[in-house]
């Protein structure tokens, strides 16, 4: 009698706590105690202003979270600087098939009631953005009526201290934006660099709906390396390849960036990128894609095996 095939056990759900205090607050001990009492096996602590965009500990934690994990905070304001930021974090968690819970708020994305509360928050975020825009326009109109010019007087007068302060503020916002968006582009960079050229990485990212230039992407990765959020190896020079090798590396890069693509999916993406086939044609066949991927594997490159939908 044949033995039944047992399905692999589902990974245990982990409760992962996140505690944050501003630099002028007391220690995170009270939050940590509450998170431990809620059953959190892992707890990460961060010190930083609630208005700050830069949350390096949170960014690293988001990369560690996997399917079925639950990110737990004591209160919503410990996690997000605004409602829109909160929704962005939760959307990132949903993309990882993970959940979010706030101990003192009615938010638990693993329950229907918690999802309803989240939808209410989405409406609040939309109202919040509209009110901010309305107040900004009203303030600018009132200042103009009083004869005041918009902008920073120190910058208009080219004061060195004002210029330095503005540059520092821009850098802080830039780094915060990079950290907040890293989950959408850094994993692909990690999978492709330095084996593939910056040009190939940019092409793959942009045909996934993003908007990068080579210089912009290199600068972003370099800054995250400085912030110890990315590995210095990503900046190493990619190996030189002959011109006829470009199509093979491009196809391999697309497969590495998204292992779920089929041969036909890769062919369709190459056509959207207006890449010519090895024989100069415009229409790509799954067999041509497979031939280039097989060539990459023969050269020792670790390339996933896409499914053939034919």
C-alpha positions in Angstrom: 0.0 0.0 0.0 1.4 3.3 -1.1 2.3 5.7 1.7 0.4 9.1 1.5 2.4 12.1 0.4 2.6 14.5 3.2 2.7 18.2 2.3 5.6 20.2 3.9 4.7 21.9 7.2 3.7 25.5 7.0 6.3 27.8 8.6 5.4 28.9 12.1 4.0 32.4 12.4 6.5 34.8 14.0 5.5 37.8 16.0 8.1 40.5 15.4 8.0 43.6 17.5 9.2 47.1 16.6 9.7 49.8 19.3 10.7 53.4 18.7 11.4 56.4 20.9 12.5 59.9 19.9 16.0 61.1 21.0 14.6 63.2 23.8 12.3 60.5 25.2 13.1 57.8 27.7 14.3 54.3 26.8 12.1 51.8 24.9 11.9 49.5 28.0 8.2 49.9 28.5 7.4 49.2 24.8 9.7 46.2 24.8 8.0 44.8 27.9 4.6 45.2 26.3 5.7 43.6 23.1 7.2 40.6 24.9 4.0 40.2 26.9 2.2 40.0 23.6 4.4 37.1 22.5 6.9 38.8 20.2 9.9 36.5 19.7 12.0 39.1 18.0 12.1 42.8 18.9 13.9 45.6 17.2 14.5 49.0 18.8 15.0 52.4 17.1 15.8 55.9 18.3 14.7 58.7 16.1 12.2 61.5 15.6 8.6 60.6 14.7 8.8 63.1 11.8 12.0 61.7 10.4 11.9 59.8 7.1 15.0 57.9 8.0 14.2 54.6 9.8 17.2 52.3 9.1 16.2 49.8 11.8 12.7 49.5 10.4 14.0 49.2 6.8 16.3 46.3 7.8 13.4 44.7 9.7 11.1 44.9 6.7 13.7 42.9 4.7 13.7 40.2 7.3 10.0 39.7 7.4 8.6 36.7 5.5 5.2 35.1 4.7 2.9 34.7 7.7 5.0 36.9 10.0 3.3 39.6 12.0 4.8 43.0 12.6 3.7 44.2 16.0 3.9 47.7 17.5 2.5 49.1 20.8 0.9 52.1 19.1 0.5 53.3 15.5 2.6 56.4 16.1 5.6 54.2 17.1 5.7 52.9 13.5 4.7 55.6 11.1 5.2 59.3 10.7 1.9 59.8 9.0 -1.2 57.8 7.9 0.1 57.6 4.3 3.5 56.2 5.6 1.6 53.7 7.7 -0.4 52.5 4.7 2.8 52.2 2.6 4.4 50.0 5.3 1.3 47.8 5.5 1.1 47.5 1.7 4.8 46.4 1.7 3.9 43.8 4.3 0.9 42.5 2.2 3.3 42.1 -0.7 5.3 39.8 1.5 2.2 37.9 2.6 2.8 39.2 6.1 0.5 41.0 8.6 0.5 44.0 10.9 -0.9 44.5 14.4 -1.1 47.5 16.8 -1.6 46.4 20.4 -3.5 49.6 21.5 -5.3 50.3 18.2 -8.0 48.3 16.4 -5.6 47.4 13.6 -4.9 43.7 12.9 -4.6 42.9 9.1 -5.2 39.2 9.8 -8.8 39.9 10.8 -11.8 41.3 8.9 -12.4 43.9 11.6 -8.8 45.1 11.4 -8.9 45.4 7.6 -12.1 47.5 8.0 -10.2 49.9 10.3 -7.4 50.0 7.8 -9.9 51.1 5.1 -11.1 53.9 7.3 -7.5 55.0 7.8 -7.1 55.1 4.0 -10.0 57.5 3.8 -8.4 59.6 6.6 -5.1 59.7 4.7 -6.8 61.0 1.6 -8.5 63.7 3.6 -5.2 64.5 5.3 -3.5 65.1 2.0 -6.3 67.3 0.8 -6.3 69.4 3.9 -2.5 69.9 3.8 -2.7 71.0 0.2 -5.6 73.4 1.0 -3.7 75.0 4.0 -0.5 75.4 1.9 -2.4 77.2 -0.9 -4.2 79.4 1.6 -0.9 80.3 3.4 0.9 81.2 0.2 -2.0 83.4 -0.9 -2.1 85.2 2.5 1.7 85.8 2.4 1.5 87.1 -1.1 -1.3 89.5 -0.1 1.0 90.9 2.7 3.8 91.5 0.2 5.9 88.6 1.4 8.0 86.6 -1.1 7.9 82.9 -1.0 11.0 80.9 -0.1 13.8 81.1 2.4 15.2 84.6 3.0 18.6 83.2 3.9 18.8 81.3 0.6 17.8 84.4 -1.4 20.6 86.3 0.3 23.0 83.4 -0.3 23.9 83.1 3.4 26.4 80.3 3.8 24.7 78.9 7.0 21.3 78.8 5.2 22.8 77.1 2.2 24.5 74.4 4.4 21.3 73.9 6.3 19.2 73.5 3.1 21.7 71.1 1.7 21.7 69.0 4.9 17.9 69.0 4.9 17.8 67.9 1.2 20.2 65.0 2.0 18.1 63.9 4.9 15.0 63.8 2.8 16.9 62.0 0.0 18.2 59.3 2.3 14.8 58.9 3.9 13.1 58.5 0.5 15.8 55.9 -0.5 15.3 53.8 2.6 11.5 54.0 2.2 11.6 52.8 -1.4 14.5 50.4 -1.2 12.2 47.3 -1.0 10.9 48.1 -4.5 14.4 48.1 -6.3 17.2 47.1 -4.0 16.4 43.3 -4.2 16.7 43.3 -8.0 20.0 45.3 -7.7 21.3 42.6 -5.2 20.3 39.8 -7.6 22.0 41.4 -10.6 25.0 43.3 -9.4 27.9 43.1 -10.0 27.6 40.3 -12.5 25.4 42.5 -14.8 26.1 46.0 -16.0 24.3 49.1 -14.6 22.7 49.5 -18.0 21.1 46.1 -17.8 19.9 46.6 -14.2 18.3 50.0 -15.2 16.6 48.4 -18.2 15.1 45.7 -16.0 14.0 48.1 -13.3 12.4 50.6 -15.7 10.5 47.9 -17.6 9.1 46.9 -14.3 7.5 50.4 -14.1 10.2 52.4 -12.4 12.2 55.4 -13.6 15.9 55.2 -13.2 19.0 56.4 -15.0 22.4 54.7 -14.6 23.8 57.7 -12.7 20.8 58.0 -10.4 20.8 54.3 -9.6 24.6 54.2 -8.9 24.3 57.2 -6.7 21.4 55.7 -4.7 23.2 52.4 -4.2 26.4 54.3 -3.2 24.5 56.2 -0.6 22.9 53.1 0.9 26.3 51.6 1.1 27.5 54.6 3.0 24.5 54.2 5.3 25.4 50.5 5.8 22.0 49.5 4.2 23.6 47.8 1.2 26.7 45.8 0.5 29.9 47.4 -1.0 30.2 44.5 -3.5 27.2 46.0 -5.4 29.5 48.8 -6.6 32.2 46.6 -8.0 33.0 46.8 -11.7 31.0 44.3 -13.8 33.1 41.9 -16.0 33.8 43.0 -19.5 31.8 41.0 -22.1 32.0 41.0 -25.9 29.1 42.8 -27.8 27.5 39.5 -28.8 27.3 38.5 -25.2 24.9 41.5 -24.4 21.7 39.7 -25.3 22.6 36.7 -23.2 23.4 38.8 -20.1 20.2 40.9 -20.6 18.0 37.8 -20.8 19.7 36.2 -17.8 19.3 39.5 -15.9 15.5 39.6 -16.6 15.2 35.9 -15.4 17.2 36.6 -12.2 15.3 39.8 -11.4 11.9 37.9 -11.6 12.3 34.1 -11.3 8.5 33.7 -11.7 8.5 34.8 -15.4 8.0 32.1 -18.0 10.0 31.9 -21.3 7.0 33.6 -23.1 6.9 36.3 -20.4 10.6 37.1 -21.0 10.1 37.1 -24.7 7.2 39.6 -24.4 9.4 41.8 -22.2 12.2 41.8 -24.7 9.7 42.8 -27.4 8.5 45.7 -25.2 12.1 46.8 -24.8 12.4 46.7 -28.6 15.3 44.3 -28.4 16.2 42.5 -31.7 16.5 38.7 -31.7 20.0 37.2 -32.4 19.0 37.0 -36.1 17.8 40.6 -36.1 14.0 39.9 -35.9 11.5 41.8 -33.9 9.4 38.9 -32.6 10.9 36.7 -29.9 10.2 33.0 -29.6 10.4 31.1 -26.3 13.0 28.8 -27.9 15.3 31.8 -28.5 15.0 32.9 -24.9 15.7 29.3 -23.7 18.8 29.1 -26.0 20.3 32.3 -24.4 19.5 31.1 -20.9 21.1 27.7 -21.6 24.2 29.5 -22.9 24.3 31.5 -19.7 24.2 28.3 -17.6 26.9 26.7 -19.6 29.1 29.7 -18.7 28.5 29.0 -15.1 25.9 31.7 -14.3 23.3 30.9 -11.7 20.1 31.5 -13.7 16.6 30.3 -12.6 14.8 27.8 -14.9 11.7 29.6 -16.2 8.7 27.4 -17.1 7.9 26.8 -20.8 4.2 27.7 -21.4 4.3 26.2 -24.9 
